[in-house]
């Protein structure tokens, strides 16, 4: 089967011939812009996330690698057949396989539970007599990898499929070990201008972004990504040992493209700020050489060191958001999931207008945040492989299938057609306007995937790159002393 490695994303991720997941290692061709209202600025349009690793934007489509049919497992044979089928034909196979059965799914997102009844309703439009029970599990504390590994030891597993994040561990623990298989829906590939057999990467449902924000009720402004690691700054952030995709963000900063972004941002600082950061950068030059990083690796390591030794560790993004939008959080900052702003309830002392999205501010320089994907896989020992493929196709190829996630700004479908339909329904690019067209919350006007991955300088998770440096850079990060509130890091 395909190697399912990659270099992709944010929000789901898109092509240039050969696709790959959420990556920053190679250049990425953007999906077509989502349809927008006549008065919506192009820069504020939500579009699909890239679907895969592509080399250069102008590169011709790569030829599909030959598949060794003789060595395919039974599940992989079903997947290969499914990749050549229309969604309706695939749905018929699912109905035949799972009518009256119970479907077990497992994922990092609880919304798989919301998507399953919609999927069943879709199958019932083809066969009204169809019925399927379901159970969706969401393991806590990153236990999903242990759960899938244990289930893989059975001849026939319990879980039919999974929706999973953390490209590093997916690559090393799930794909290289043969526990999970990637299925590429035919209609998804067509929407991305390719074919299933030309995709050498994971299948992203969506790309999510975490962005730098700060409370604006005081006088402090954050005009450069280095300001978030400045003297006395302790940005709120989910601890990297609590949410591993946060560690992947740090890994990605050492990739040549993003290290160069950090150097460019440093060069834009005034002389006084450069003088503050310069000793740390110089200290990191030998470390970067020892780790085999590129020419700008010292800038990446310096930023990472300053960040790890200064961020104020939190248990979840929700409390971070709830803190930053209060009047009392003057001058505080954070790096958190953008969509959390949607759930803020306005009240005395609490308002979305109390925060600024750093990258949206005029004159801001440097990285605006990072993006990572939710990926979809069929388990190698799936008890219902046809139904798993059909469910995956439904979520990635239809607006209704993606609707459980589509209401959130900062979450971008990897299918450009679904992304356009989602934007038309929810209008995230004008999410801060009321029904009368009056601007209420500037921070809630999502500028879309294309903007974030260009002007917004969003760092995109590349599973293959993360896996390649997780031991070297990862071991170095483990030696850093984390900040403890009330104590200076040693």
N, C-alpha and C positions, 0 to 999 in steps of 0.2 A: 504494500500500500504506500501511500505518500509518506514522506518523512515527517510531516506535521511539525516542522520547526518553524521559525519565522522571524520577521522583523517588521512589526506592524504599527499598529494603531491608532488610538484613542478612540471609541466609541464606538468602537466597532470598526472594523478596519478595512481599505479599498484598492485598487490595482494600478498596474502599469504594464501588465502583461502577465506576469506571474504574481500571485498574491501571497501575502503573509500576514500574520496576525497584527499585533499592536506594536509596531516597531519604530525605532529611531535609527537603526543601523544603516538602512538604505534609504534612498529618496523615495517619496511616496506620491503617487498620483492621486489627486483629490477626486471625489465623486462629483457628479454634476450638482450644481447648486439646487437646493430645494426650492420648490415653487414659493413665491412670496407675494404678499399683497402689493398693490400698485404703489402704495406710499411707504413701503418698508425699504430702508436703505439696504443695498446689496450686502454691505459689511455685517448686517445684523441677521442674516439669513442662516437658519440651521440647516446643515447638510449632513450627508452620510459620512461616517468615519471611513478611513481607508480599509480596504479589505485585505490587503496583503503586501508582502515585500515585493518591491518592484524594480530594483536597480535604479535606472534614471527615468525621469518622467517621459522622455521621448523614446525610450527603448521599445523595439518591436516586441510583440507578444512572444513569450518563450514557448518552444515546442514542449508538449507534454512528455514527461519522462515515461519510458515504457514500464508497464506493470507486469510483474512476474506472477501471472495468474496461478501457476502451480503452487505457489507458496502462500496464497491467500487463505486466511482462516474462513470458517463458515460465515461468521459475522461480517468479515471484510468482503466476502462474495456478495452478500445481501446489500451491503453499502454500495458496492460498485454497480450493482444492478439498479439500485434506488437512484443513483446519481444520473441515470439516463432516463428517468421517468418524470412525467408531469406530476404536479401536486395532486391532481385528482386521481390519477392512476395509482399513485403512492397511497392516497387515502383509502382506496379500495382494498389494497393489500393490508393496510392497518386494520380496517374493519374486519376482514377475514381472520386476522391473527388474534385480535384482542377483544372481540365482542364477548361480553360477559366476564372478562378477566379483570384483574386489579393491576394497575400500573404504578410502579414505585419510581419516583425521581428524587434526586438529591442535588442540592445546590447552595451556593453562597447567597443567593437572592431568594427571599421568601415569596417573591412574586411569581415564581413558577407555579405555585399553588393557585394563583389567580388566573394564569394562562390556561391551565389544564381544562377547567370546565368550558371555556370558550372553544378549545380544540374539540372537545366532545360534541359540543353543539354544531361545530362545522361538519364533523363526520356524520351527524344525524341529518344534515341537509342532503347527504348522499344516500344514507340508509336510515330512515326514521326509527327503525327497530334497534339500532345500535345502542349499546350501553356499556360503560366501563367505569369501574370504581377506581379511585386513585388515592395515593398518599404521597405527600411531598415533605421531605425532611431538610432541615437547615442546620447542620452541625455547627456548634459554637467553637470558639477558640481555635479555629483553623484545623479542626479535627476531620474535615472532609477527606483529606488525603489518607488518613489512617482508616477511615470508614470504607473508602473505595478499595484500598489495598486489601483489607480483610475480606471484603466481598469478592474480590477477584480470585480468591483461593478456592471458591466453589466452582463446580463444573458449570452450573447455571446460577448466575448471580441473582440477587434480589433487585438491584437497581437496573432499570432499563436504559437510563441516560443520566447525564449530569450537566448542570450549568455551573461553571467553576471559574474562579479567578486566581491570579498569581502565576504568570507565565513561566517564571523560573522553576517553581516546583512542578507545574504541569509538565514542562519539558523533561525534567530530570527524573521525576518520580512516577509519572503517569503515562507518558508517550514512549519514552525510551524503554520502559519496562513492558510495554504492550498491554497495559491495563485499559487504556482508552483509545478509541479509534475516531478519526475525524470523518464526518460525512459532509459533503458539499452539495446542497440542493441545486438542482438544475436551474430553476428560476432565479435563485440568488446569484449564481454565476453569470447568467445571462444579463441580469440587471447591472452587474459590475463589468460587463463587456468581456467576459472570458468563458471558459468551460470548466467543469469540475475537475477534469484530469490535468488541467494546467495550473491548478492551485497547489502550491507547496507550502502549506501553512495551516494553522488552526482556523476554525470557523468562529468568528466573533459575532455574538448577538449584538453587542453595542460597545462603544467606548464611553467611559465615564471620566469626568475631569474633576480634579481637586485643584483649587485655585487660591492664590494669596489674597487675603482680605484684611482690612484693618478698620478699627473704630475711628470715626472721623469727628468725634465730639470735642477733641482737643486740638492742639496746634501741630502735632507731629504728622508728617506725611511720609509715605514710603514711595520713593520715586525710582528705586533701582532694586533689583533682586538682592543685591548685597546689603541693602538696608535691613533686611530681615535677619541678618546675622551680625548686625552692628553692635557696638558696645552697649551693654545694658538691655538689649532686646531679647525677650523670651517668648517667642511666638508659640501659640497653642497648637499642638499637633498630636495626632494619635501615635502612641509609642510604636517604634518600628518593630518591637517584639510582640506587639498586640495585633498589628495589621501588617503582614509581611509585604504587601504591595508597596508600602511606604519605604521599605528597604530597597525594593526594586527601583524606586525613583532615584535613590542615592546611587545605586549601581549605574543607572543610565546616565547620570551626570558625567561619568568618566568616559563615556563614548565620545569619540572625536568631535562629532557635530555639536553636542551639548556642552562639552568642555570649551569649545570655541565661543559659544554663546556667553558663557560665564566670563571668559576673557574680554570679549567685546563690552559686556556690561561693566566690568572693572575699569576698562579704559575710559568709560563715560563718566566715571566718578570724579569729583573734584579732588584736588591735591591732598587735602587734609584726610579725606576718607581713604584714598589710596594709601597714604602713609600708615593708616591704622591697620589695613589688611595686608600690606606688603610683607611684613615679617613672617606671617603665617604662610603666605604663598611661597616665599623663599625656603622656609622650613620644609615644605612639601615637595620641593623639586627632587630631592633624592628618593623620597618615598614613591613618587610617580615613576621614576626610572626603575626602581626595584620592582614595581608592580607591572612594568611593561606598558605603561600608558603612553598616549600620544604627546605631541608637542605642548598641548595646553593642559595636560593632566594635572599639573600642580594647582591650577586654578580650581579645578573640580574638587580635588582633595581638600584644598583650603576651605572651600565653601562647605563641604560635607563635615569637616572637622568642627568648624564654627557652628554649624547647624545642630549637630548631635550634642555638642557641649553647651548648647544654649536653649534648645526648645523645651517648653513646659509640657511634659507628657500628659496626655489625656486618654481616657478609655474609649471615647467614641466621638464622632464628628458632631452629633446632635448637641451635646453640652457645649462644645466649642462655639457652635453657631449661636446657641442661646446666650452665651456670655458676650460675644462680640456685638450683638445687636442692642445691648442695654446701654443706657446713658452712663452707667457707672464704670464701663470698660474703657474709659478714655485712653486713647493711644495704644491700646493692645492690638495685637495682630494674630493671624493664624493661617494655616494651610488646611483647607477642608473641602469636602464635597460641595460643589456648587449648588446642587439641587436642594441642599438643606434650607436655603433661603425661602423655598416655596412653602414650607410649613411654619414659618414665623407668624405668630399671632400678634397683630399690632395692639399696643396698649400704652398706657402712660408709662414712659420710661423704657419702652421696648419698640423698636422700629427698624425695618430693613434700611431705612434712610440714615441710620446711625453707622452704617458701614460703607466702605468703598471697595469695589473689586479693583485691586491694584493695577492690573493690566489694562483696565478701561480708562485709566486716568491719563490725561494729556502729558506727554513727556516721560512716562514710565519707560524704563529700559530693563531688558533682561527677561529671564524666564517668568512666565505668568502662572505656572503650576505644572501639574503632570497628569497624564491620561493613562488609563489601564482598561483592559477589556474584561467582559464576561464572555467566556467561550462555551461552546456547546459540543458535547461529545456523546457518542454511543459507547456504552461499556462493552468490552470485548466479549464478555460472557452474558450479554443482555438476554433476558428471558423474552423480550418483545422487541426485537431489532427493527422490524418493519414499522411498528407503531412509534418507536423512538425516532426513526428517520422522519416519519410524517409529522410528528410533533415539532421537531427541530425545523422542518421546512415551514410549518405553519407560523412559528415565532419569527422567522427571519424573512419570510416572503409575503406576509400580509400585515396590514395595519392593525387589524383586530388582534392578531397573534402577538404583536409587539405592544399592544395598548397597555398592558400591565406596567410597562416601563416608559411608555411614550409620554405620559403626562409630566415627566420631570425634565426641566431644563438641565443642560449639562450632561445628558445621556443621548448618544447619537447612534442610531441604527446603522449597521454596516451595509444595509441595502439602500441605495439611493432613492429608489421608488418609495420604499416604506418611510424613509426619512422625509421625503417631500410631502407625503400624505400626512405624516405625523405633525409636521410644521403647519400644514394647512388647517389641521384640526385644533391644535393647541396654541399656535401662534407664539412660540417661545421668544421669537425675536422682538416681540412687543409685549412681553410678559409683565412689564412694569406699568402698563397703561390700563386705565379702567375702561368700562364699556362705552363711556362718552368720548374716549380718545384722549383723556387727560393723563399726562405722565405723573405717576405716583412714586414709583420706585425704580430709579435708574439702574440699580444693581441687578434687577431681575430681567433686564433686556438681554437675553442670551445672544451673543454675536455669532454663534454657530461654530461647527467643527472646522470649516475652512479658515475662519478668522483665527481661531484659537491655535491652530497648527501652523500658522504663518505669522501674522502680526502679534498674536498673543504668546508666541514662543512656548507652546505647551510641549513638555518633555514626554515622549511616548514610550511606553514599555515595550521592549523587544525581548521576548522570552529567550531566544537563543543567546543574545548578548548577555542577559542577566545570568543565565546558567553558566556562561563561559567565565564570568568574573566573580561568581558567588563565593568561591573558595578564596581567591586572592584578595579582592577588594572587600569581600564580606568578612574575612578574618581580620583585616586591618580595621574595619569599622568596629568590630567587637572589642578591640583594644581601647577605643575611645571612652572617655569618662563622661557619662551623661550628666546633664544638669539636674540638680535636685532643688526644688523650690525652697528658697531661703538660704541656699548655700551656693557659693561659686564653684563651678567645675574646676577640678584641680588640673 
